[in-house]
């Protein structure tokens, strides 16, 4: 009898322990369900359901919920190419370019035959003005989907910005039926045709530009830009003033006025115009980059530093801003900080002789004589290869073209 009571007592103790364990499990499950519900997910959602939830959140631009959902998909299925692709889109919208490229490359590796992934990969490079890197993805999309208007237009622009003018004409001319009512298209096609020795197409494009633009401020903006490219700065200012009078808030008109005044070395007027455009387009990095350049030349080091830091917050890939910031620090004797900025510029623009020359100067100041000599030798080689290029204008860079990089409608 005593033995039986002992057994029964032991059984009761075991049941009691199991009950406690079961209660803890239930509490944990309820916590998980509550967390899932707070994220807009149903309890114990599978990868397909999580993917659908992520797509719905992405359509509503609820990026935080979308990211969690697609991350949840990958936790259950690491080979889900669509989840990587959509995470790439999320990071593109946030302008987190390294993360976007990482996700899109993973998606491309898993699903190399899906053109949409490669199109977004090209866009991620394009929106950073890395036209060389954007070209191969766009070329692959055009090869697989020849009637893709967006891919063909963007590829034509990439060819244009990398000075492959004959290729730009070949790509863009085919879009005439769909795009010939767009002023930017006609302008780019006309310039490319002229550079590619296609005078008939050049005249046709500019005739259509004049007919379509009539007396619009947009037409005067493009004509002003054409005069800037021909170094006709007084004529450019006349056209751009007409655009500004007709529409004082027209994007890029004050930016191009700033460029024209800067080229005439009317620095105070240039600064005023860049400030006007920055008020209209506060998220355009080029305005702050150019303000930094002007203030640097005016000797306003602190203001130049603020401008350039703002430019880099908006677009970390602007090598010109890193270069100019290095010049600010050089003037202030902050050689270590200056070297860090010029190193960033060299990484982004390795073929720029002015960057290497400044780097050599900084290394000399820091007592790193041997490295300084190597940089000066590299500068000499580059300048011998680029004698035809002016080395002092925007540290050798071409005129920025932010208004022409607008993506097709």
C-alpha positions in Angstrom: 0.0 0.0 0.0 2.8 2.3 0.8 4.5 1.4 -2.4 1.4 2.2 -4.4 1.0 5.6 -2.7 4.6 6.4 -3.6 4.0 5.5 -7.3 0.9 7.5 -7.4 2.6 10.4 -5.7 5.4 10.3 -8.3 2.9 10.1 -11.2 1.1 13.2 -9.8 4.4 15.1 -9.6 5.2 14.2 -13.2 1.8 15.3 -14.4 2.2 18.6 -12.5 5.5 19.2 -14.2 4.1 18.4 -17.6 1.2 20.8 -17.0 3.7 23.6 -16.2 5.7 22.9 -19.3 2.6 22.9 -21.4 1.5 26.2 -20.0 4.9 27.7 -20.8 4.7 26.4 -24.4 1.2 27.9 -24.8 2.4 31.2 -23.5 5.3 31.2 -26.0 3.0 30.3 -28.8 0.6 33.1 -27.9 3.6 35.5 -27.8 4.6 34.4 -31.3 1.1 34.8 -32.6 0.8 38.2 -31.1 4.1 39.3 -32.7 2.9 37.9 -36.1 -0.4 39.7 -35.8 1.4 43.0 -35.0 3.3 42.6 -38.3 0.2 42.0 -40.2 1.0 38.3 -40.6 -1.2 35.4 -39.9 0.0 32.8 -37.3 2.4 30.2 -38.7 2.3 31.8 -42.1 4.1 29.8 -44.9 6.5 31.3 -47.4 3.7 31.9 -50.0 1.5 33.7 -47.6 4.4 35.8 -46.3 5.4 36.6 -49.9 1.8 37.8 -50.6 1.8 39.9 -47.5 5.1 41.4 -48.5 3.8 42.3 -51.9 0.7 44.0 -50.5 2.9 46.0 -48.1 5.2 47.0 -50.9 2.3 48.2 -53.0 1.3 50.5 -50.1 4.9 51.6 -49.8 5.0 50.1 -46.2 8.6 49.2 -46.5 9.2 48.1 -43.0 6.5 45.5 -43.0 7.4 44.4 -46.6 11.0 43.9 -45.6 10.1 41.8 -42.6 7.8 39.6 -44.7 10.4 39.0 -47.4 13.0 38.3 -44.7 10.6 35.8 -43.3 10.2 34.1 -46.7 14.0 33.8 -46.9 14.2 32.3 -43.4 11.9 29.5 -44.6 13.2 29.3 -48.2 16.7 30.7 -48.8 16.4 30.0 -52.6 13.4 32.4 -53.1 14.6 34.6 -55.9 11.5 36.8 -55.7 12.1 37.7 -52.1 15.6 38.8 -52.9 14.3 40.8 -55.9 11.7 42.6 -53.8 14.2 43.3 -51.0 16.3 44.9 -53.8 13.3 47.1 -54.7 12.8 48.1 -51.1 16.4 49.2 -50.7 16.2 51.1 -54.1 13.3 53.1 -52.7 15.3 53.9 -49.6 18.3 54.7 -51.8 20.4 52.2 -49.9 22.3 51.2 -53.0 24.9 48.7 -51.7 22.1 46.7 -50.1 19.9 47.0 -53.2 22.7 45.7 -55.5 23.5 42.8 -53.1 19.9 41.6 -53.1 19.4 42.1 -56.8 22.6 40.2 -57.6 21.5 37.3 -55.4 18.1 37.3 -57.2 19.8 37.3 -60.6 22.0 34.4 -59.6 19.0 32.4 -58.6 16.8 33.5 -61.6 19.1 34.6 -64.4 16.3 34.4 -67.0 13.9 36.9 -65.5 14.4 40.3 -67.3 12.7 42.3 -64.6 15.5 41.5 -62.1 18.1 42.6 -64.6 16.1 45.8 -65.4 16.1 46.7 -61.7 19.8 45.9 -61.4 20.4 48.4 -64.3 18.2 51.0 -62.6 20.1 50.6 -59.3 23.3 51.5 -61.1 21.6 54.1 -63.4 20.2 56.1 -60.4 23.7 56.4 -59.0 24.9 57.8 -62.4 27.0 54.8 -62.9 26.2 54.5 -66.5 29.0 52.1 -67.4 27.8 49.6 -64.9 24.1 50.0 -65.9 24.8 49.3 -69.5 25.3 45.5 -69.5 22.0 44.7 -67.5 20.0 47.0 -69.9 21.7 45.4 -72.9 20.7 42.0 -71.7 17.1 43.1 -71.2 16.9 44.6 -74.7 18.4 41.4 -76.1 15.7 39.3 -74.4 12.8 41.7 -74.7 13.5 43.9 -77.8 10.3 45.8 -77.5 10.9 47.0 -73.9 10.5 50.7 -74.3 12.0 51.5 -70.8 15.1 49.3 -71.2 15.8 50.6 -74.7 15.4 54.2 -73.7 17.6 53.8 -70.6 20.2 52.0 -72.6 20.2 54.8 -75.2 20.8 57.3 -72.4 23.6 55.2 -70.9 25.3 55.1 -74.4 24.8 58.9 -74.6 26.3 59.7 -71.2 29.3 57.4 -71.9 29.8 59.1 -75.3 28.9 56.1 -77.4 26.9 58.4 -79.7 26.5 56.1 -82.6 25.1 53.4 -80.3 22.9 55.9 -78.6 21.4 56.9 -82.0 20.9 53.3 -83.0 19.0 52.6 -79.8 17.0 55.8 -79.5 16.0 56.4 -83.2 13.8 53.3 -83.1 11.8 54.9 -80.3 10.7 57.9 -82.5 7.1 56.8 -82.9 6.6 56.5 -79.1 8.9 59.3 -77.8 9.1 62.1 -80.4 6.7 64.2 -78.3 9.1 64.3 -75.4 11.5 67.3 -75.4 14.3 65.5 -73.5 14.2 62.6 -76.0 14.5 65.0 -79.0 17.3 66.9 -77.4 19.4 63.9 -76.6 18.7 62.3 -80.0 19.7 65.5 -81.8 22.9 66.0 -79.8 23.8 62.3 -80.3 23.1 62.5 -84.0 25.3 65.5 -84.4 28.2 63.7 -82.6 27.6 60.6 -84.7 27.8 62.5 -88.0 24.1 62.0 -88.8 23.2 65.6 -89.9 19.8 64.7 -91.3 18.6 63.1 -88.1 20.1 65.9 -86.1 18.1 68.5 -88.1 15.0 66.4 -87.9 15.3 66.0 -84.2 15.9 69.7 -83.5 13.1 70.7 -85.9 10.7 68.5 -84.0 12.1 69.9 -80.8 11.3 73.5 -81.9 7.8 72.5 -83.2 6.9 70.5 -80.1 8.4 72.9 -77.6 6.9 76.1 -79.2 7.8 78.9 -76.8 7.7 76.8 -73.7 10.0 77.3 -70.7 11.1 73.7 -71.1 12.3 74.4 -74.7 14.3 77.5 -73.5 15.8 75.4 -70.8 17.1 72.8 -73.3 18.3 75.5 -75.7 20.1 77.2 -72.9 21.8 73.9 -72.0 22.8 73.4 -75.6 24.5 76.9 -75.5 26.4 75.9 -72.3 27.7 72.8 -74.0 29.0 75.0 -76.9 30.5 77.4 -74.3 28.2 80.1 -75.4 27.4 81.4 -72.0 25.8 84.8 -72.7 23.4 83.1 -75.2 22.7 80.3 -72.6 21.8 82.9 -69.9 19.4 84.7 -72.3 17.6 81.4 -73.0 17.6 80.3 -69.4 16.3 83.7 -68.2 13.4 83.4 -70.6 12.6 79.9 -69.1 12.9 81.3 -65.6 10.6 84.3 -66.3 8.0 82.0 -67.8 8.2 79.5 -64.9 10.4 80.5 -62.0 10.0 77.1 -60.3 10.9 75.1 -63.3 13.3 72.3 -62.1 16.9 72.7 -63.3 16.6 76.1 -64.9 18.3 77.9 -62.0 20.8 75.0 -61.8 21.9 75.6 -65.4 21.9 79.4 -64.8 24.3 78.7 -62.0 26.5 76.6 -64.3 26.6 79.4 -66.9 27.5 82.1 -64.4 30.1 79.8 -62.8 31.7 79.3 -66.3 31.8 83.1 -66.6 33.4 83.2 -63.1 30.5 85.3 -61.8 30.6 83.4 -58.6 28.2 85.4 -56.5 25.5 85.1 -59.2 26.3 81.4 -59.6 25.8 80.8 -55.9 22.5 82.7 -55.9 21.2 80.5 -58.8 22.2 77.3 -57.1 20.5 78.4 -53.9 17.3 79.1 -55.9 17.4 75.6 -57.4 18.1 74.0 -54.1 15.0 75.7 -52.7 12.9 74.1 -55.6 14.7 70.7 -55.5 16.1 70.2 -51.9 16.9 66.6 -52.6 19.1 67.2 -55.7 22.7 66.6 -54.6 24.3 68.4 -57.5 23.0 71.8 -56.2 25.0 71.4 -53.0 28.0 70.0 -54.9 28.1 73.1 -57.0 27.5 75.4 -54.0 30.4 73.7 -52.3 32.6 74.4 -55.4 31.6 78.0 -55.5 32.0 78.6 -51.8 35.4 76.9 -52.0 36.5 79.4 -54.6 35.1 82.3 -52.7 37.1 81.2 -49.6 34.0 80.3 -47.5 35.5 77.1 -46.2 32.9 76.3 -43.5 30.0 77.0 -45.8 31.7 74.9 -48.5 32.1 72.0 -46.0 28.4 72.2 -45.1 27.3 72.2 -48.7 29.5 69.2 -49.6 28.5 67.2 -46.6 24.9 67.7 -47.6 25.7 66.6 -51.2 27.2 63.4 -49.9 24.3 62.7 -47.6 22.1 62.9 -50.6 24.4 61.0 -53.0 27.5 59.3 -51.4 28.7 58.4 -54.9 29.6 62.0 -55.9 33.3 61.9 -56.3 33.5 65.6 -57.0 32.1 66.4 -53.5 34.7 64.1 -51.9 37.5 65.8 -53.9 36.3 69.3 -53.0 36.0 68.4 -49.4 39.6 67.2 -49.5 40.5 70.6 -50.8 38.7 72.3 -47.9 40.6 70.2 -45.4 43.9 70.7 -47.2 43.4 74.5 -46.8 42.7 74.1 -43.1 45.8 71.9 -42.6 43.7 68.8 -41.8 45.7 66.5 -43.9 44.5 63.2 -42.5 40.8 64.1 -43.1 41.7 65.4 -46.5 43.5 62.2 -47.4 40.4 60.1 -46.4 38.2 62.3 -48.7 40.6 62.1 -51.6 40.8 58.3 -51.2 37.1 58.1 -51.4 37.2 60.2 -54.6 39.9 58.0 -56.1 37.9 54.9 -55.3 34.9 56.4 -57.2 36.9 58.0 -60.0 40.2 56.1 -60.3 41.1 57.6 -63.7 41.0 61.3 -62.6 44.4 62.9 -62.7 43.5 65.8 -60.5 42.5 63.4 -57.8 45.8 61.7 -57.9 47.7 65.0 -58.0 45.9 66.2 -54.8 46.6 62.8 -53.2 50.3 63.1 -54.0 50.3 66.6 -52.4 48.7 65.3 -49.2 51.0 62.3 -48.9 53.9 64.7 -49.2 52.5 66.8 -46.4 52.2 63.7 -44.2 55.8 62.7 -44.9 54.9 59.6 -47.0 57.4 60.6 -49.7 57.6 57.3 -51.6 53.8 57.0 -51.9 53.6 60.7 -53.0 56.2 60.0 -55.8 54.1 57.1 -57.1 51.0 59.3 -57.2 52.8 62.1 -59.0 54.1 59.6 -61.6 50.5 58.3 -62.0 49.3 61.9 -62.5 51.8 62.5 -65.3 50.8 59.3 -67.1 47.1 60.2 -66.9 47.7 63.8 -68.1 49.7 62.6 -71.0 46.8 60.3 -72.0 44.2 63.1 -71.6 46.0 66.2 -73.0 42.8 67.2 -74.9 40.8 67.4 -71.6 40.8 70.6 -69.6 42.1 69.7 -66.2 40.9 72.6 -64.1 37.2 72.7 -64.9 35.2 70.9 -62.2 38.4 69.0 -61.6 38.1 67.7 -65.2 34.5 66.5 -65.0 31.9 67.2 -67.7 28.9 69.4 -67.1 26.3 67.6 -64.9 23.2 66.5 -66.7 20.6 65.9 -64.0 17.7 67.0 -66.1 18.6 64.5 -68.9 18.8 61.5 -66.6 15.0 61.6 -65.9 13.6 58.1 -66.6 11.1 57.7 -69.4 7.4 58.1 -68.9 
